[in-house]
Amino acid sequence: QVQLVESGGGLVQPGGSLRLSCAPSGIIFSIYDMGWYRQAPGKQRELVATITSGGLTNYGDSVKGRFTISRDNAKNMGYLQMNSLKPEDTAVYYCRLSRSSWLDYWGQGTQVTVSS
């Protein structure tokens, strides 16, 4: 059974940093593309960042230069380093692993709140 567990969310002041982790199980992590998405209250889920199985990255315009996506295939872990956080970054953050339309998995999400 495939399971993705996100961790590292929490409450942080504007300008602060957090690192989110994605721990998959029951899956060969290295062959999947990984993405981080977020959903704020009343808004649609949006792409934050993606990294292919080969390590190519892509970022949403709102996080470019502030967030960094990475993966450690040896440890079966994915990460999202978030710096210079803003109140508008407040959302539930989800990890996604995908390889095809039928091999597509989501975690349960972790809450990130940016507030003073």
C-alpha positions in Angstrom: 0.0 0.0 0.0 1.4 3.4 -1.0 1.5 6.0 1.7 3.0 9.5 1.6 3.5 11.3 4.9 4.3 15.0 5.0 5.8 16.7 8.0 7.5 19.9 9.0 4.6 22.3 8.9 3.7 24.7 11.6 3.4 28.3 12.6 6.2 30.7 11.6 6.6 34.4 11.5 6.8 36.4 8.3 10.4 36.2 6.9 11.0 32.9 8.6 11.8 29.5 7.2 10.4 25.9 7.3 11.5 22.7 5.7 8.8 20.2 4.7 9.5 16.6 4.3 7.7 13.9 2.3 8.3 10.3 3.4 6.8 7.8 0.9 6.4 4.1 1.6 5.3 1.2 -0.5 6.7 2.8 -3.6 10.0 2.9 -5.6 10.5 6.6 -4.9 13.4 7.1 -7.3 11.3 6.5 -10.5 8.6 8.9 -9.6 8.3 12.6 -10.3 7.6 14.5 -7.1 5.7 17.7 -6.5 4.6 20.0 -3.7 1.2 21.7 -4.0 -0.7 23.9 -1.6 -4.3 24.9 -1.0 -5.4 27.9 1.0 -8.9 28.3 2.4 -11.3 29.2 -0.4 -8.8 28.8 -3.1 -7.9 26.1 -5.6 -4.9 23.8 -5.1 -1.9 25.2 -6.8 1.5 24.0 -7.8 4.4 25.0 -5.6 7.3 23.1 -7.1 8.1 19.9 -8.9 11.2 17.8 -9.4 11.4 15.0 -11.9 12.9 11.6 -11.2 16.0 12.9 -13.0 16.3 16.0 -10.8 14.8 18.7 -13.1 12.9 21.4 -11.1 10.1 23.7 -11.8 8.6 26.4 -9.5 5.4 28.4 -9.3 5.9 32.0 -10.0 4.9 33.1 -6.4 7.7 31.0 -4.8 10.6 31.3 -7.2 13.7 32.4 -5.5 12.3 31.6 -2.0 11.5 27.9 -2.1 13.7 25.0 -3.0 12.5 21.5 -3.8 14.9 18.5 -3.5 15.0 14.8 -3.1 17.2 12.2 -1.6 16.5 8.9 -3.5 18.9 7.0 -1.2 16.8 8.0 1.8 13.5 7.8 0.1 12.8 11.4 1.1 11.5 14.5 -0.6 11.9 18.1 0.8 10.7 21.6 0.3 12.8 24.3 1.9 10.8 27.5 2.3 12.5 30.7 3.1 11.3 34.3 3.3 7.9 33.1 4.1 4.9 35.5 3.7 1.4 35.4 5.1 0.1 34.5 1.6 2.1 31.3 1.8 -0.3 30.1 4.5 -1.9 26.9 3.2 -2.1 23.1 3.5 0.9 21.7 1.7 0.7 18.4 -0.1 3.3 16.0 -1.5 2.5 14.2 -4.7 4.3 11.4 -6.5 3.4 10.7 -10.1 4.6 8.5 -12.9 1.4 8.2 -15.0 -2.3 9.0 -14.9 -2.8 5.8 -12.9 0.3 5.9 -10.8 -0.4 9.2 -9.0 -0.4 9.5 -5.2 -1.0 12.3 -2.7 -0.3 12.8 0.9 -2.7 14.0 3.5 -1.1 17.4 3.8 0.7 19.5 6.4 -0.5 22.9 7.6 1.8 25.9 7.2 0.7 29.1 8.8 2.7 32.3 8.4 1.6 35.0 10.9 3.0 37.4 13.4 
